[in-house]
Amino acid sequence: MSVETQGVPGRIDSFPTAELAGFGVRAGHPMPFGATLVPGGVNFSVYSSGASAVSLVLFRRGEREPFAELPFPGEYRIGGVWAMTVFGLDHEGVEYGYRVAGPETPGPGDRFDPGRILADPYARVMSGRDVWGADVDWDDPYPYRSVLVSDDFDWEEDRPLRVAPEDLVVYELHVRGFTADPSSGVSAPGTYAGLIEKIPYLKALGVNCVELMPVFEFDEFDMSRVNPVTGERLYNYWGYSTLGFFAPKAGYAATGRYGMQSDEFKNLVKELHRAGIAVVLDVVFNHTAEGNENGPTIHFRGLDNGTYYMLTPEGYYYNFSGTGNTFNCNHPVVRDYVLDCLRYWAGEYHIDGFRFDLAAILDRGQDGAPLANPPLIETLAHDPLLRDCLLIAEAWDAGGLYQVGSFPGYQRWSEWNGRYRDALRRFLKADPGSAGELATRLVGSPDLYASRGTLASVNFVTCHDGFTLADLFAYNGKHNEANGEDNRDGSDDNQSWNCGAEGPTRDAEVLALRGRQARNAMLLLLLSQGIPMILAGDEVGRTQQGNNNAYCHDGPLSWFDWGLTERNGGLLRFVRECVAFRAAHPMVRDRRHPCGDEGAGLPRVSWHGERAGEPDWSPDSTLVAMLRSGPAAGGGEEHLYLAANTHWQARELELPALPDGAVWHLFADTAAAAPGDVHSPGQEPPLADQRRIVVGPRAAVALVGRAHP
């Protein structure tokens, strides 16, 4: 049925059937949730299973008080969904929220409060923190406004890249911290636009995937305070406290003050894709910014507290996240919410993958107990729209559930391999019993992922949470005094070693050892099977002065110092060549664990020691030497030899014999002075002595065996 308008058939649902607060309205479409532009108006749909009344509250952009409030007529509710279409709204100048009343006799978990105006959990844009760190009105009772948005961005035929997981080299970075330092030289420091200007650097480094720390809307003033010692303002810098799960962080946009953060972030994704760089988002579905019973009411709590959060029978919050509340991920409604959110980012923002913070919480049921078959994890693994997205689990939580190697992967999920990190750190400081475990980690951790393949393992030495690579070899203990918590925060289990001096030093021998250790770590990481991840700045020796929990620092302590690209140019060159070497050698990127496979006369992997074929797996071993053999990129067979010596004395190693015509060439020797410490792939010089090689004290070498012209 249609209505004729100037000779053109119109939709009957394009016309109001009633009037509220001066606006034409009609019963809305229950799906999709959120605010959606429709012909002539905006469709508002919000879920609350226990609400007795809901009102739509409208603000003019930037004004503190609302200009209209429209109660949803009772007949506009279907089930637990309240839906209404409002006509004649200036969608570009309107902000909105909801007022929700609950039953006269609330249950133990109900926290309805009609005195509050709630944000829309499905809001595509949120205002209130439009410019990073700008002064805010602390007395504003409604600081976070939901904003209407038009999806009219020109993607210019862009699509998610679908980079094969085995080819990925992931680079974890903080959007603001990457370019906020004046040394970055970008036109809009600390923004999505600023990051675009650094794409040539990423391209030259060779990484093909950025893992962005949280970019969903959060409040940098959440739990902010002043350091009592220095007077420095401390922020929620990392952003692991989400306000708007569908909204990009406005404070990271140069255009955030104009409400254009969505387009600016989409442009960043488009430009990264144009450079062949995939985008993975670090997402936080284990908790929200509402905290425990003493926290603010922003949206979920006032809409349906018992649905969205894990609650005790008395109505208090389970705290498996360590932040006050735990998102009730396996409740059917919440499960759909998470799925809607990820589908939105994959579909509307062309995101290539997601890393799930404290993902073990996704494995917990509504009472907090781990589930045998967690429905959310399974649903994400098999969702049609997310089929090509990389799914990465941080397979532990603050409640003690540690699932590295046992996270329910459904042949789809990868994991941050915390056991890889620990094994490599322990070996590099020559801990007893570390050699055997390192060998297992180098070939993709078959003890953990035998049925899932090497790509289940995301290998890393450092990440945002903990020491940087430079600090890993400069500090025996954490130095978090600048956090204002008397050095009580942050992990005490760092597996670090200061190489003979705590912190900054002018001792040339100590500095040389630290440089070797950084190169050892990068060489082993990038020649391990699995998906490697590099922390931004590690390739140039960025330091946090021993702070292993810099979550609250928006300043030079956390920012990328671009002067390091010159001051530590030798390390940068070493990492670039290691990334290029990985790309040139498919056997390093093999999806399969090499155990037991035979190559052309040589096994896919074999282990060695000071004598070829005689590895040392004793508890006191400080040597791991590995030979890989397999198909070369251009056809035929190739051979890679990797040896790492963590003894304080040099070791002379007998080299395994190669098939006729093959010659050992030196790719990297971390004990050698630059530029002899590394060579460009394909230009490695042949060894003068083909029978043995000397591996320096606390050093590593990598050789490639191929025919020599």
N, C-alpha and C positions, 0 to 999 in steps of 0.2 A: 504494500500500500504506500502511496506517495502523495505528496502535496505539490501542486504546481506553483512555482515561483518564477515570474517573468518568463513563462513558457518553458522553463527548465525543470524537470522532475526533481524534487527535493526529498530528503529522507524525513520520515515522520518523526524520528527521534532527534531531529535537529531543532525542534521547537519545544518551548517550555509548556508544562501543564499546570504549573502553580507558581506562586511568587513568595519568596522569603527574603526579608530585610532589603527589599527593593530589587532583588535579582530574580529573573525567571529561572525556574528549576524544573526538573522532572526526575523520576526514579532513574538511577544510573545503572551502569553495567558493573556487576560485581567483579568481573575479571577484565583486565589485570588489576592487581592491587596498585595503590599509589594514585598519582594525579596524571591523567592522560589527556592530551589535547584531542578534542573531537569537534566535528563541524559545529561552529557557532559557540563553543564553550569548552569547559573542562570537566572531565569525569573524575570524581573523587571516590575512591574505594578504600575502606580501612577495615581490618579484622579485629574484633574483640569478642571473645566468646561469652564473657560475663558482663558486658556493659549493659546498663539499663537505659542509657541515653548517650548520644554522641552529637556534638556540634562542630561544624566547620568554622574556624576562626580565621578571618582575613585581615592582612596588614598591607599597607602600602610600603613599598620597599624602603627600608631605612627608618621607618617610623616606629616609635616604641609602643604605641597603643593601637589596638585593632580598630578598623573602621566598620567592620560588619561581623556578625555572628549568625550562622544559619543552622538551627537545629535540624538534624535529619528526622523527617517524619518517620513514625514507626513502620509505616508500610514500605519504606525504602530499605528496610533490613530484610535480608534473606539469610536464614541460618545465623551465623555469627558475623556476617559481612554487611556493613553499612555502605551504601553506594548512592551517589547523587550527582547528577549533571547540573552544573551552574553555567548559565549563559551570560554573555556580555562582559566577561572579565578581561581586563587588560593583563594578559598572562605574563607580559614582560615586566610589569611593574608591581606584581602581587607576590606576597609571601603568605604562607598559611600554616596552620596547625590544627590540632583537635582538642576539644574539651570532652572528657569522658567521665561519666558517672557510673558507679557500680551499684550492686544490690544493697538494699537496706541493711541486710545482715551479712557483712562480708565474711568470707572464709579465712582460714589462717594464713593463706598466701596472698590474699587480695590486697592491693595497694592502690586502688582507684582514688583519685583526688580531683573532683571537678573544679577545684581552685587553681589547678595548673593547666597550662596549655602545652600539649605534647607535640613533638616533632613527628613527622611521618617516617616510619622505618623504611619506606620505599622511595623517599625523596631523592630525585636524581641530582639535585644540587642543594647545598645548605649554605646559608649565609650566617654571619655573626663573627666569623674569624677570617675575614676576607683578605687581610694583609698580615703576614707573619709578624707576630710580636707587637702589633699595634695596640695602644692603650684600649682597654675595654671598660664598659660600664658594669661594674661589679654588682650594682643594684638592679640591673635589668632582670626581671623575673623570667623572661623568655629569651635567653641569649642566642638560641640556635633556631633559625627560621628555615622552614622548608620552602623551596623555590621551584617554580615551574620552569621547564626547559623545553626548547624545540630541538628535535634531533634532525638538524638540517646541515650537518657537516659534510663537506665534499671529500670523500675518501680517495677520489681519483683511482678507482679500481684496486685499491689496496685490499689485501686479504692476509690473514695469519700466515706466517712463513712456512710452517710445517717442516722445520729443520729436523732431520733425523736425530733422535736423542743421542745416538752414539757419536754424532759429530759436534755436539754442544760443548762449548767452554763457557761456563756461567760466571758472571761478574756481579757480585752483590754490592749494591751502592745505595747511598742515601741521597734522594733527589736534591734536597737543600744543601747538604754538606758537600756534595761533589763540586759545586761551583760558587758557594757562598763566600769563600775567601777572596779578598781583592786580587790575589795572584792569579785567579782564574782568567781574568781579562775579558769575561763575557759581558754582553750588554745588559743582561738582566740576571744578576747573580742570585743563586739559590732557587731557581725556578725551572719549570719544564722547558721554557724557552731557552734558558741558559744551558741546560743539558744538551739541547739540540746542537749548540755550538761546539760541544765537545765530542760529537759523534766521530769526527776524523781521528781523534785520539783513540777511541775505542776500536775503530776500524784498523788503525795501525798496530794496536796491541794484539789484534787477532781474535778477540773474544767475539762470539756471535750470539750471545744471550745476556741480557741484563736482568738481574733479579732485584726489583725495586723494593726497598723497605717500605712500610705501609704508606700508601697514597690515598686510602679512604679517609674521608673527612674525620679529623680529630681536633681536639682543643689543646694547643701547645701550652695553655695556662692550666691544664688539668693537673692538680697537685703541685703547681709551681710554687717555688719558695725562693728565699734568698740564702745563699751560703753565709752562715754566721761569721765565718772567718774572713772571707774575701769581700763580702757584700755583693757578689755576682748573682744576677738573676739566673735561676735554674729552671729549665723548661721540661715539658714532656716532648723531648726532642725526637726520640725514636718513633713515636706515634702508635705504640701498641695499646691503644685505648680508643676503640672506634666509636664515633658518633653516627656517621652516615655511611652505611655499607654500600650504597649505590652512588655515592657522591665523591668525586675527586677532591682532594685537599685544595681549598681555595688559596690558602697561604703559600702554596708552592707555585702559584700561577702569577706571572707578571700582570695578567689581566683579571686577577681575582677580584679586585675592587670593582670591576665592571660586570662581574658575574659570568665571565667568559672562560672559567677554568675548565669546563668540559671540552670546549673546542681546542684549548691550548694543549690539554693532555692528549687528545686525539691526534693533534698535529705532531706531538712528540712520538707517539706510536708509529704514525705514518712515516716519519723521517727515519726512525730506527729501522723499520722494515725496508725502507728504500735502500738502506746501507747493508741489508742482510743480517740485521741483528734482531733476534726475537725478544719478546718482553714477557717476563714472568713477574707476577705480583705476589708479594708477601701478604697474606691475608690472615685475619685474626677472628676466627669464629669460636674461640674457646671462652671468651668473656667479652663484656662491653664496658663502655665508660660509666655505666650507672653504678658500679661498685656494689658494696653490700648494703645492709639496711640503713646505713648512715650516709650513703651516697646520694647523688642528685637523681631526680626523676626526669628523664629526658623523653622516652618514648615507650620502650617495651614494658617497663615496670608499671606505668600508668594504663597501658592498654590491656595487658594480660600477663601479669607477673608470674603466675603459676605455670603458664604455658612456655614462656621463653626462658625461664631459669630453672636450674635444678634446686629444689627446695627440700628442706627437712620436713618431717611431718608437722613440726611446729611453725613452719613458714619462714625459717631462716635459710640463708644461702649456703649451699655447698661451695667450697672454695678450692677446687682442683686446679685452678689457674694461678693461684697465689696473688690474685688481684682483687679479691672480694666476692666475685660471683662466678658462676659457671654457666655458659650458654647451654640450653637443653637441646643439644643438636639432634638427638634421635627421637624427639617428639615429632609426630607427623607434620604438624604445622611448621615447626622450626626447620625441619628437614626441607620442606618445600621452600621456605624462605631462603635458606642457604643455596639451594639449587637455583631459584629464581635469580639470586644475586650473581652467581657465577655465570649463569647463562647470559645475563645482561652484559657483563664485562667481556665475555667471549664474543658475543654477537654485536654489541654496539661499540665496543672499544677495540675489537680485534686482538684481544690479549691471547698470548700463546701458551700460557700455563700459570699455575698457582702453586705457591709454597705455603703450607698450612702450619701456622704457629701452634706449638703445643698440640699437635694433631692427635695424640693419644686420647685427648678428651672426646674426639669424634667417635671413639670406640666405646664410650661409656653410655650406659643406659640412663633412664630418668632417675634412678636411685643412686647413680654414680658407679655402679659395678660394671666391669668390662663385659662386653657382649660377645657371644660366640660368633655371631654373624651380624655385625653392625650395619643397619640399613643405609645410613647416610654414606658411609664409605663405599658400600657396594653400588649405591645409586649413582654416585659421582663417577665411579669407574666405568659404568655402562651407559651413561647418559649420551644420547645421540649428538647433541650440540657440542658437548665437551670431548668428543671422541678423539680429536687430534691435540687436545691440550695436555701439556705435561702436568702431572699431579705429583707434588713432592710433599712428603710428610716429615715434620719434625716429630719423630716417633717417641716422644716422651711428654710428660706434663709435670706440673708442680706438686701433684698429689702422689708422686712416686711410681707411676705407671711408666715403665721403660720398655719399649717395644722395638728397638733396633734389631732387625732381623726377623721379628715376629709380627710386625704390623700387618694387618690383613690387606694384602696388596691386590688381590683379584687379577693378577697378571697385568696390572695397569699402573700401580703406584710405585714411585721411587721414594727413597728415604735419605734424609741427611744422615750419613753414616758416622755417628759419633764414635763408634769403635775404630773406624779408620783414623779419625783425628787423634784419638788417644794413642793408638798403636804407633803412628808416625812420630808423635811427640816423644813418646817413651824411648823409641829406638834412637832418635837423634841425640838424646842425652845419655845414651848407653845404659839404660836400665836393664838389669838382669832379666832374662827370659823374653826379651822383646823382639829378637830377630825372627823367630818362627812366626809370630803373629803378623809382623810386617810383611813377610813373604805372602801370607794368605791375603792380606789387604791389597797387595800390588796386583793380584790377578782377579780382582773384582769381588773378594770376600765370598768364595763359594761355600764356606761354612755357614754363612748367613742367608745366601740367596741362590742356593743350588738349583732350585726349581724355578727361579725367576730371572736368572741371567744377570749379567754384569750391570745392566742399566738400572737395576733396582738400587744401586749404590751411588749416591751423590757424595763424592769424596771431597773433603776439605781439611785444611790444617787450621784455619782461623775463619771466624765469621764476625758479624757485628757485635755479638755477645761474647766478650772475652778479650784477651790480648790481641793486638795486631801482630803480624809476623815479626816486625822489628822488636817489639816488646817481649815476644816469646823468648828471645835470646838475649834480652837485656835486663830481665827482672826475675828474681826467684819468687817474689811474692807480689801481690796486688798493692797498688798505691792509690786508693780511692778517696783520699782525704778531701779532694776538691768537691766531692759529692755532698759533703756536709753531714755524713752519717758515721763519722768517727771510724771510717774504714771497715765498718761491719758488713756493708753490702758487697755484692759480687762474689763469685766463686773463689774458694780457697784451694780448689783442686785444679791447678792450671797445667801441670806437667811441663813447667817452663824451667829454663836454666839461663842464668845471667852471663855465662861464659867467663866468669872470673871477677866481675865488678858489677855492683848493683846500680843500674841506671846509666846516665851519661858518663863517659870516660874519654880520656885522651890516650889511653894505653893502646898503642898501635897493634900489639899482638891480640888483645881482646877484640878490638874493632875488626881485625882481619878474620878472626874466628867467627864473629857474629855474621859477617858477610858470607862466609862459607856456609854457615848453617842455613841462612835464608835461601841461598842457591840450592843447597841440598834439598830443602823442603819443596821448593818449586819444581826441581827436576823430578823428584820422586812422585809428586802429585800429578804432574802433567804426563808422566809416562806410566801411570797406573790405569788399569782397566776400570771402567765406570765413568760417571759423568763428573768432571772436575769443576770445582767452584773456587774462585779467587775472591778474596775480600778487597774491595777498592782501596787502593793506596799501598797494598802490600808489595806491589811490583816496583814501588819507588821508596820503600822503607818508611812509610808513614808511622809516626809514633803517637801514642796517647799518654806518654810519660808514665807508663805503668798502670794506668787506669783500665781495669778490665770490666767496667760497667758504666760506660760514659753515656747512659741513657738520657741524662738531664743536661747535657752540655751543648749549647748552641754557640759555638765559638771555635777558635783555633785548635782547641784540644780535639775536636771532632771533625773539623773541616779538612778537606783535601788541600794540602799545600802544593800548589803547582810548581813552585820553585824546586821541589824535589825531583822533578823530571829531568832537570839538568844536574843537580847536585848528586843524585844517585842514578845518573844515566846508565852506568854500567850494569846495575841490577835490572833496570828497565829493559835494556837490550837483551840480557840473559833470558828474562821471562818471555819477551817477544819471540825469541828464537825457539824456546821450548814449546810455546803455543803452535808455532809454525811446524815444528817437528812432529807434533802430535797429528796435525792435519795431514801431513805427508805420509804417515805410516798407518795403514788401516788395521794392522794387527793390534795396535795399542787401543783402538776403538772397537774391537771385536765385541759383539753382544754375548758371545759364548765364553764360559770359563774354559781355559786352555787345558785343564787337567786331563791327561790320558790320551789326547789327540796326537797323531803323528803327522809331521810335515814331510818334506822331501828328504827322507833319511834322518831327520832330526825330530825329536819330539817338539810339540808346540811350546812347551816350557820345560826347562831343566834348571837345576840348581847346582851351584858351584861354590868353591871356597878358595883357599890359597892354591889348592890343586884342582884342576878341572874335574868336575864330576864328583867332588867330595865336599859337600856343604857342611857347615858347622852349625848344628841345631842345639848345641849345649846351652845351658842357662847363662853362661858367661860370654856367649858369642857376641861379637861386635861387628860382624861382617855378614852381609847378604849380597849374593851375586846370582843373577838370573839371566838366562838366555832364552829369548823368544824366537821362534821361527814360524814363518807363515807367508801368505801371498803378499807381494809388493803391489803398490798402487799401479805401476805400469806393466804388471804381468811378471811372471816368474816368482822366485822365492827371495825373501830377505831375512836378515837376522839382526836382532837387537840384543846387545849385552849391557846390562845395568848392574853396577856394583856400588855399594855404599859401605864405607868404613867409618865406624864411630869410635875407633881406638885413637889414642893420642899419638900413636906412631904410624908411620906410613906402612903399607902392606904391598908386597909384590905378589901379584896373582898370575897364575898360569891361565892362559886364555883357551877356551874350547876351540877345537879344530873346526874349520869351516869346510864345506864341500869344495871340490876342485873349482878353481877360478874365482872364488870369493875372497875378498880382502877386508880386513878390519879397518874402519875409518873412525876417527875421533870426532864425535859430536860435541861432548861437553866434558870438562874436567874442572870441578869447582875449586880445586887447589891451585889451578893455574891463574896467573895474572891476566886481567883483561888486556887485549881482546881475545887472548888465547883460551879463555874459559869456556867459550861456546862458538860454534860455527853455524853458518846458515845451512839449512837442510839442502842436500844435494851438492854442497861445496865442502864437505868434511874432508880433511886431509888424511891420507892413509898412514897407519902407524908404521914407524920405522922398524919396530920389533913386533912381528905378528904372533909371537909365542907367549908373550907376557906383558903385563902392564903394571905400573906402580900407581897405587891409589893413595893419595896423601893422607895425612892425619885429619880425622873428622872431615872427610871429603867423599865425593861421589864422582863416578865417571859413567858416561854413556857412549857406546860404540854402535856403529851400524856396519853390518857385513854385506858387501855386495861386490859384484865384479868391478875391477878397476881398469879403466881404459888403458 
